[in-house]
C-alpha cells in the first residue's frame, strides 16, 4: 500500500509540473496552447543533447527553461500576438506550430527512441520498500514549482498585473497596465515551464518526436478540470492521476491510460467549471 501511495503522489507531482505551463497561459491569455506538447518534446531533446555534451543532468531543466522562454517570447510576438482578436485562429496557429516543431525535430533527430541520463540513480529505502529516488525528486520539484508560481502571482508586480488582466483586461488597460507585455511574458513563462518539464521527466521515460502528444492530452484535460486555478490543478492531478495509477495497477495499463480523459469528461459534465477554487 505504501508503494501505491507513493506512486499516486509522485504521479500527481509529475502531472502538475507538466500541466502548469499550459494552465498559466490559459489563465492569463485565455488561450489553449496546443503547441504545449511540442515544447515538452523540445525539453526532452534538450536533456538528451545536454547528456551528449557531457553536461550535468541537473543543468538540462534550467537550460530548457531559458531556451523555452526565449522561443516562447519570439513565437508570441510573431505568431500569437497578431491573432489576439481572433482567438480561434490563435488556437489553430498553436496547433499548427506544434506540428511544425515536431516535424523539424524529426528531421534533425530522426524517429529513433533516445534516452537521457538521470541526475539520481537508484532507490531510497522507505520502511518496507525501496522507491525510485528520482520520482521523489520530481515530486519535490513540483512542490517547489507550485510555491514559486504562487509567490510570482501574489507577491510580485507582474503577478498583480497578471491577476488584473485575468479579472478584467479592459479595466486593467484603463489603469495603465500594459496587457500586451503581460501576455508576452506569460506565454514565454508557459513555454519555458513546458520545456523544463520535458527535460525533467525525460529520465523517467524514453524520448521520441511524439513524446509530447499523450502529455498534451492529459495536461489539457487536467487544466480544464482545474478551472484555470493552480490549487485546482494540484487537486485534479492528485485525484485523476491517482485514479490512473489505481486503474493501471489493479486492472490494465491500457485502460489506465484513458482514465484521466474519461474522468475529466465526467467531472466537466457534472461541474462545467471544474474544480476551480478561485
Secondary structure, 3 states (H helix, E strand, C coil): CHHHHHHHHHHHHHHHHHHHHHHHHHHHHCCCCCCHHHHHHHHHHHHHHHHHCCCCHHHHHHHHHHHHHHHHHHHHHHHHHHHCCCHHHHHHHHHHHHHHHHHHHHHHHCCCCECCCCCCCCEEEECCEEEEHHHHHHHHHHHHHHHHHHHHHHHCHHHHHHHHHHHCHHHHHHCCCCHHHHHHHHHHHHHHHHHHHHHHHHCCCCECCCHHHHHHHHHHHHHHHHCCCHHHHHHHHHHHHHHHHHHHHHCCHHHHHHHHHHHHHHHHHHCCCCCCCC
